[in-house]
Amino acid sequence: MPKDTHVLQVTVFTPHEGQLDAFVRRQLEGLAKFGDIPGSRGSRFYRSLDNRTAVLISSWDSTEDVQRFGQTELFAAHRATLLSLLESASSGAYELVYERRPEMAV
């Protein structure tokens, strides 16, 4: 198993039909307000090529850091601004079990 023990939080958002652009704008506005978050190693935000979903992949030092941030007033306020645009959202935490990078190839 790889030595890096960070946790990835993967969240898949499904906005209501026709609302992906509005969701992406609102999400980007909110993400810009978070600043430095204790335990966060950064994140990447993607939209699907079929314009139906978006995915946020955040890297954290630990699951405790994920949970701590999820309980903040800042996160709750941001989440509230997104709810009216969403049909659904699902989230899970993942740990690394395999990695291959070009510089690692034999």
VMD Tcl script that builds the backbone (N, CA, C; Angstrom):
set m [mol new atoms 318]
animate dup $m
set s [atomselect $m all]
$s set {name element resname resid chain x y z} {
  {N N MET 1 A 0.841 -1.183 0.000}
  {CA C MET 1 A 0.000 0.000 0.000}
  {C C MET 1 A 0.889 1.249 0.000}
  {N N PRO 2 A 0.519 2.282 -0.763}
  {CA C PRO 2 A 1.316 3.514 -0.809}
  {C C PRO 2 A 1.444 4.164 0.570}
  {N N LYS 3 A 2.542 4.891 0.784}
  {CA C LYS 3 A 2.813 5.520 2.078}
  {C C LYS 3 A 1.956 6.751 2.338}
  {N N ASP 4 A 1.538 7.479 1.307}
  {CA C ASP 4 A 0.751 8.696 1.488}
  {C C ASP 4 A -0.637 8.326 2.006}
  {N N THR 5 A -1.006 8.824 3.164}
  {CA C THR 5 A -2.256 8.405 3.800}
  {C C THR 5 A -3.357 9.448 3.723}
  {N N HIS 6 A -3.250 10.394 2.814}
  {CA C HIS 6 A -4.301 11.404 2.720}
  {C C HIS 6 A -5.622 10.777 2.264}
  {N N VAL 7 A -6.701 11.533 2.423}
  {CA C VAL 7 A -8.051 11.090 2.094}
  {C C VAL 7 A -8.592 11.965 0.975}
  {N N LEU 8 A -9.237 11.341 -0.009}
  {CA C LEU 8 A -9.929 12.097 -1.042}
  {C C LEU 8 A -11.418 12.089 -0.741}
  {N N GLN 9 A -12.020 13.258 -0.792}
  {CA C GLN 9 A -13.466 13.394 -0.669}
  {C C GLN 9 A -13.986 13.633 -2.082}
  {N N VAL 10 A -14.802 12.718 -2.586}
  {CA C VAL 10 A -15.343 12.822 -3.933}
  {C C VAL 10 A -16.834 13.092 -3.827}
  {N N THR 11 A -17.265 14.214 -4.402}
  {CA C THR 11 A -18.678 14.586 -4.367}
  {C C THR 11 A -19.179 14.757 -5.788}
  {N N VAL 12 A -20.254 14.041 -6.115}
  {CA C VAL 12 A -20.878 14.125 -7.430}
  {C C VAL 12 A -22.181 14.892 -7.278}
  {N N PHE 13 A -22.303 15.977 -8.040}
  {CA C PHE 13 A -23.483 16.834 -8.013}
  {C C PHE 13 A -24.295 16.626 -9.286}
  {N N THR 14 A -25.599 16.459 -9.148}
  {CA C THR 14 A -26.500 16.394 -10.292}
  {C C THR 14 A -27.483 17.551 -10.164}
  {N N PRO 15 A -27.247 18.637 -10.885}
  {CA C PRO 15 A -28.173 19.763 -10.842}
  {C C PRO 15 A -29.480 19.425 -11.573}
  {N N HIS 16 A -30.519 20.184 -11.270}
  {CA C HIS 16 A -31.766 20.050 -12.021}
  {C C HIS 16 A -31.467 20.326 -13.492}
  {N N GLU 17 A -32.260 19.750 -14.384}
  {CA C GLU 17 A -32.058 19.924 -15.820}
  {C C GLU 17 A -31.949 21.410 -16.180}
  {N N GLY 18 A -30.923 21.729 -16.958}
  {CA C GLY 18 A -30.707 23.096 -17.404}
  {C C GLY 18 A -30.037 24.004 -16.387}
  {N N GLN 19 A -29.643 23.471 -15.214}
  {CA C GLN 19 A -29.080 24.292 -14.149}
  {C C GLN 19 A -27.582 24.099 -13.924}
  {N N LEU 20 A -26.921 23.319 -14.774}
  {CA C LEU 20 A -25.499 23.053 -14.543}
  {C C LEU 20 A -24.671 24.333 -14.582}
  {N N ASP 21 A -24.892 25.195 -15.558}
  {CA C ASP 21 A -24.107 26.428 -15.638}
  {C C ASP 21 A -24.292 27.288 -14.394}
  {N N ALA 22 A -25.530 27.433 -13.944}
  {CA C ALA 22 A -25.806 28.224 -12.744}
  {C C ALA 22 A -25.153 27.581 -11.522}
  {N N PHE 23 A -25.211 26.252 -11.440}
  {CA C PHE 23 A -24.589 25.552 -10.321}
  {C C PHE 23 A -23.074 25.770 -10.321}
  {N N VAL 24 A -22.447 25.612 -11.480}
  {CA C VAL 24 A -20.995 25.786 -11.568}
  {C C VAL 24 A -20.608 27.201 -11.139}
  {N N ARG 25 A -21.321 28.208 -11.616}
  {CA C ARG 25 A -21.016 29.592 -11.217}
  {C C ARG 25 A -21.121 29.765 -9.700}
  {N N ARG 26 A -22.217 29.279 -9.129}
  {CA C ARG 26 A -22.429 29.444 -7.692}
  {C C ARG 26 A -21.399 28.665 -6.890}
  {N N GLN 27 A -21.065 27.483 -7.337}
  {CA C GLN 27 A -20.052 26.672 -6.641}
  {C C GLN 27 A -18.695 27.381 -6.675}
  {N N LEU 28 A -18.316 27.904 -7.832}
  {CA C LEU 28 A -17.028 28.603 -7.943}
  {C C LEU 28 A -16.995 29.843 -7.053}
  {N N GLU 29 A -18.088 30.576 -6.985}
  {CA C GLU 29 A -18.163 31.744 -6.098}
  {C C GLU 29 A -17.942 31.327 -4.648}
  {N N GLY 30 A -18.579 30.244 -4.245}
  {CA C GLY 30 A -18.444 29.762 -2.874}
  {C C GLY 30 A -17.061 29.225 -2.566}
  {N N LEU 31 A -16.497 28.449 -3.481}
  {CA C LEU 31 A -15.167 27.889 -3.259}
  {C C LEU 31 A -14.129 28.987 -3.077}
  {N N ALA 32 A -14.292 30.086 -3.792}
  {CA C ALA 32 A -13.345 31.205 -3.689}
  {C C ALA 32 A -13.370 31.856 -2.306}
  {N N LYS 33 A -14.454 31.710 -1.575}
  {CA C LYS 33 A -14.586 32.326 -0.252}
  {C C LYS 33 A -13.967 31.500 0.872}
  {N N PHE 34 A -13.676 30.236 0.624}
  {CA C PHE 34 A -13.192 29.369 1.694}
  {C C PHE 34 A -11.788 29.705 2.172}
  {N N GLY 35 A -10.903 30.161 1.301}
  {CA C GLY 35 A -9.539 30.466 1.719}
  {C C GLY 35 A -8.815 29.218 2.185}
  {N N ASP 36 A -7.862 29.388 3.108}
  {CA C ASP 36 A -7.115 28.257 3.654}
  {C C ASP 36 A -7.981 27.504 4.647}
  {N N ILE 37 A -8.079 26.205 4.457}
  {CA C ILE 37 A -8.886 25.350 5.324}
  {C C ILE 37 A -7.951 24.375 6.023}
  {N N PRO 38 A -7.958 24.349 7.364}
  {CA C PRO 38 A -7.086 23.414 8.082}
  {C C PRO 38 A -7.306 21.968 7.629}
  {N N GLY 39 A -6.216 21.293 7.287}
  {CA C GLY 39 A -6.281 19.893 6.867}
  {C C GLY 39 A -6.515 19.695 5.386}
  {N N SER 40 A -6.836 20.758 4.653}
  {CA C SER 40 A -7.082 20.640 3.219}
  {C C SER 40 A -5.773 20.663 2.445}
  {N N ARG 41 A -5.664 19.762 1.488}
  {CA C ARG 41 A -4.499 19.722 0.601}
  {C C ARG 41 A -4.836 20.283 -0.774}
  {N N GLY 42 A -6.069 20.746 -0.952}
  {CA C GLY 42 A -6.490 21.311 -2.228}
  {C C GLY 42 A -7.650 20.541 -2.825}
  {N N SER 43 A -8.174 21.067 -3.926}
  {CA C SER 43 A -9.297 20.414 -4.582}
  {C C SER 43 A -9.305 20.724 -6.068}
  {N N ARG 44 A -10.075 19.933 -6.790}
  {CA C ARG 44 A -10.296 20.126 -8.224}
  {C C ARG 44 A -11.788 19.963 -8.479}
  {N N PHE 45 A -12.315 20.835 -9.328}
  {CA C PHE 45 A -13.741 20.845 -9.635}
  {C C PHE 45 A -13.906 20.589 -11.132}
  {N N TYR 46 A -14.722 19.601 -11.480}
  {CA C TYR 46 A -14.913 19.201 -12.865}
  {C C TYR 46 A -16.394 19.268 -13.240}
  {N N ARG 47 A -16.662 19.523 -14.522}
  {CA C ARG 47 A -18.016 19.380 -15.043}
  {C C ARG 47 A -17.976 18.288 -16.100}
  {N N SER 48 A -19.050 17.516 -16.197}
  {CA C SER 48 A -19.068 16.415 -17.162}
  {C C SER 48 A -19.199 16.946 -18.586}
  {N N LEU 49 A -18.684 16.201 -19.522}
  {CA C LEU 49 A -18.752 16.593 -20.926}
  {C C LEU 49 A -20.177 16.529 -21.470}
  {N N ASP 50 A -21.045 15.743 -20.818}
  {CA C ASP 50 A -22.442 15.680 -21.263}
  {C C ASP 50 A -23.318 16.755 -20.599}
  {N N ASN 51 A -22.691 17.640 -19.799}
  {CA C ASN 51 A -23.394 18.754 -19.147}
  {C C ASN 51 A -24.521 18.326 -18.209}
  {N N ARG 52 A -24.325 17.189 -17.527}
  {CA C ARG 52 A -25.357 16.725 -16.596}
  {C C ARG 52 A -24.900 16.729 -15.137}
  {N N THR 53 A -23.599 16.574 -14.900}
  {CA C THR 53 A -23.111 16.482 -13.531}
  {C C THR 53 A -21.833 17.295 -13.356}
  {N N ALA 54 A -21.447 17.465 -12.108}
  {CA C ALA 54 A -20.169 18.079 -11.750}
  {C C ALA 54 A -19.580 17.262 -10.612}
  {N N VAL 55 A -18.256 17.261 -10.514}
  {CA C VAL 55 A -17.565 16.480 -9.494}
  {C C VAL 55 A -16.540 17.373 -8.803}
  {N N LEU 56 A -16.543 17.336 -7.480}
  {CA C LEU 56 A -15.541 18.027 -6.679}
  {C C LEU 56 A -14.692 16.962 -5.992}
  {N N ILE 57 A -13.384 17.002 -6.231}
  {CA C ILE 57 A -12.461 16.053 -5.609}
  {C C ILE 57 A -11.531 16.864 -4.716}
  {N N SER 58 A -11.642 16.639 -3.423}
  {CA C SER 58 A -10.855 17.381 -2.440}
  {C C SER 58 A -9.927 16.434 -1.709}
  {N N SER 59 A -8.707 16.878 -1.485}
  {CA C SER 59 A -7.711 16.084 -0.789}
  {C C SER 59 A -7.543 16.634 0.631}
  {N N TRP 60 A -7.540 15.730 1.600}
  {CA C TRP 60 A -7.483 16.101 3.019}
  {C C TRP 60 A -6.431 15.281 3.747}
  {N N ASP 61 A -5.933 15.836 4.842}
  {CA C ASP 61 A -4.983 15.093 5.679}
  {C C ASP 61 A -5.651 13.898 6.346}
  {N N SER 62 A -6.937 14.034 6.731}
  {CA C SER 62 A -7.616 12.971 7.463}
  {C C SER 62 A -9.132 13.088 7.310}
  {N N THR 63 A -9.837 12.009 7.649}
  {CA C THR 63 A -11.306 12.062 7.634}
  {C C THR 63 A -11.820 13.027 8.699}
  {N N GLU 64 A -11.077 13.194 9.780}
  {CA C GLU 64 A -11.474 14.151 10.817}
  {C C GLU 64 A -11.478 15.583 10.264}
  {N N ASP 65 A -10.517 15.907 9.412}
  {CA C ASP 65 A -10.479 17.230 8.796}
  {C C ASP 65 A -11.686 17.446 7.888}
  {N N VAL 66 A -12.070 16.413 7.141}
  {CA C VAL 66 A -13.257 16.486 6.279}
  {C C VAL 66 A -14.487 16.768 7.143}
  {N N GLN 67 A -14.642 15.998 8.197}
  {CA C GLN 67 A -15.803 16.147 9.076}
  {C C GLN 67 A -15.820 17.506 9.770}
  {N N ARG 68 A -14.681 17.962 10.217}
  {CA C ARG 68 A -14.594 19.254 10.901}
  {C C ARG 68 A -15.036 20.391 9.973}
  {N N PHE 69 A -14.526 20.380 8.736}
  {CA C PHE 69 A -14.916 21.422 7.793}
  {C C PHE 69 A -16.403 21.332 7.455}
  {N N GLY 70 A -16.917 20.116 7.329}
  {CA C GLY 70 A -18.334 19.922 7.018}
  {C C GLY 70 A -19.270 20.452 8.087}
  {N N GLN 71 A -18.760 20.694 9.285}
  {CA C GLN 71 A -19.577 21.200 10.393}
  {C C GLN 71 A -19.436 22.707 10.597}
  {N N THR 72 A -18.674 23.382 9.736}
  {CA C THR 72 A -18.482 24.821 9.913}
  {C C THR 72 A -19.683 25.608 9.387}
  {N N GLU 73 A -19.871 26.805 9.944}
  {CA C GLU 73 A -20.939 27.684 9.479}
  {C C GLU 73 A -20.696 28.114 8.041}
  {N N LEU 74 A -19.446 28.322 7.671}
  {CA C LEU 74 A -19.104 28.732 6.305}
  {C C LEU 74 A -19.564 27.684 5.298}
  {N N PHE 75 A -19.294 26.405 5.588}
  {CA C PHE 75 A -19.719 25.343 4.686}
  {C C PHE 75 A -21.246 25.243 4.648}
  {N N ALA 76 A -21.890 25.324 5.790}
  {CA C ALA 76 A -23.356 25.234 5.850}
  {C C ALA 76 A -24.008 26.351 5.035}
  {N N ALA 77 A -23.469 27.551 5.128}
  {CA C ALA 77 A -24.023 28.682 4.374}
  {C C ALA 77 A -23.844 28.456 2.870}
  {N N HIS 78 A -22.678 27.975 2.473}
  {CA C HIS 78 A -22.440 27.712 1.054}
  {C C HIS 78 A -23.365 26.607 0.555}
  {N N ARG 79 A -23.489 25.541 1.312}
  {CA C ARG 79 A -24.360 24.423 0.940}
  {C C ARG 79 A -25.788 24.907 0.731}
  {N N ALA 80 A -26.262 25.793 1.602}
  {CA C ALA 80 A -27.629 26.311 1.499}
  {C C ALA 80 A -27.855 27.059 0.191}
  {N N THR 81 A -26.823 27.726 -0.327}
  {CA C THR 81 A -26.980 28.463 -1.589}
  {C C THR 81 A -27.080 27.532 -2.789}
  {N N LEU 82 A -26.634 26.284 -2.644}
  {CA C LEU 82 A -26.630 25.331 -3.748}
  {C C LEU 82 A -27.872 24.453 -3.816}
  {N N LEU 83 A -28.529 24.252 -2.702}
  {CA C LEU 83 A -29.601 23.252 -2.623}
  {C C LEU 83 A -30.711 23.431 -3.652}
  {N N SER 84 A -31.123 24.662 -3.919}
  {CA C SER 84 A -32.228 24.873 -4.860}
  {C C SER 84 A -31.864 24.488 -6.292}
  {N N LEU 85 A -30.579 24.392 -6.594}
  {CA C LEU 85 A -30.134 24.040 -7.945}
  {C C LEU 85 A -29.932 22.542 -8.136}
  {N N LEU 86 A -29.954 21.775 -7.042}
  {CA C LEU 86 A -29.562 20.366 -7.106}
  {C C LEU 86 A -30.725 19.383 -7.091}
  {N N GLU 87 A -30.613 18.414 -7.978}
  {CA C GLU 87 A -31.493 17.258 -7.949}
  {C C GLU 87 A -30.963 16.274 -6.906}
  {N N SER 88 A -29.624 16.102 -6.900}
  {CA C SER 88 A -29.005 15.210 -5.917}
  {C C SER 88 A -27.517 15.521 -5.791}
  {N N ALA 89 A -26.937 15.032 -4.701}
  {CA C ALA 89 A -25.494 15.103 -4.466}
  {C C ALA 89 A -25.122 13.890 -3.630}
  {N N SER 90 A -24.010 13.265 -3.973}
  {CA C SER 90 A -23.526 12.143 -3.174}
  {C C SER 90 A -22.044 12.327 -2.943}
  {N N SER 91 A -21.599 11.889 -1.768}
  {CA C SER 91 A -20.226 12.130 -1.373}
  {C C SER 91 A -19.658 10.918 -0.655}
  {N N GLY 92 A -18.362 10.715 -0.800}
  {CA C GLY 92 A -17.693 9.640 -0.095}
  {C C GLY 92 A -16.218 9.949 0.075}
  {N N ALA 93 A -15.615 9.329 1.077}
  {CA C ALA 93 A -14.189 9.500 1.352}
  {C C ALA 93 A -13.453 8.248 0.877}
  {N N TYR 94 A -12.294 8.461 0.274}
  {CA C TYR 94 A -11.526 7.363 -0.318}
  {C C TYR 94 A -10.060 7.465 0.085}
  {N N GLU 95 A -9.423 6.299 0.254}
  {CA C GLU 95 A -7.990 6.273 0.519}
  {C C GLU 95 A -7.287 5.616 -0.661}
  {N N LEU 96 A -6.055 6.006 -0.874}
  {CA C LEU 96 A -5.263 5.517 -1.994}
  {C C LEU 96 A -4.847 4.066 -1.777}
  {N N VAL 97 A -5.090 3.228 -2.779}
  {CA C VAL 97 A -4.628 1.837 -2.727}
  {C C VAL 97 A -3.708 1.493 -3.892}
  {N N TYR 98 A -3.662 2.351 -4.898}
  {CA C TYR 98 A -2.770 2.140 -6.042}
  {C C TYR 98 A -2.530 3.480 -6.716}
  {N N GLU 99 A -1.327 3.663 -7.233}
  {CA C GLU 99 A -0.999 4.873 -7.961}
  {C C GLU 99 A -0.001 4.547 -9.053}
  {N N ARG 100 A -0.212 5.138 -10.216}
  {CA C ARG 100 A 0.751 5.035 -11.309}
  {C C ARG 100 A 0.876 6.416 -11.927}
  {N N ARG 101 A 2.089 6.913 -11.964}
  {CA C ARG 101 A 2.395 8.177 -12.622}
  {C C ARG 101 A 3.429 7.891 -13.701}
  {N N PRO 102 A 3.431 8.681 -14.763}
  {CA C PRO 102 A 4.399 8.423 -15.841}
  {C C PRO 102 A 5.837 8.303 -15.344}
  {N N GLU 103 A 6.249 9.138 -14.402}
  {CA C GLU 103 A 7.626 9.061 -13.915}
  {C C GLU 103 A 7.881 7.809 -13.081}
  {N N MET 104 A 6.806 7.101 -12.689}
  {CA C MET 104 A 6.944 5.871 -11.918}
  {C C MET 104 A 7.034 4.643 -12.821}
  {N N ALA 105 A 6.690 4.815 -14.105}
  {CA C ALA 105 A 6.647 3.675 -15.030}
  {C C ALA 105 A 8.047 3.091 -15.224}
  {N N VAL 106 A 8.090 1.787 -15.416}
  {CA C VAL 106 A 9.355 1.089 -15.615}
  {C C VAL 106 A 9.696 1.068 -17.082}
}
mol reanalyze $m
mol bondsrecalc $m
mol representation Tube
mol addrep $m
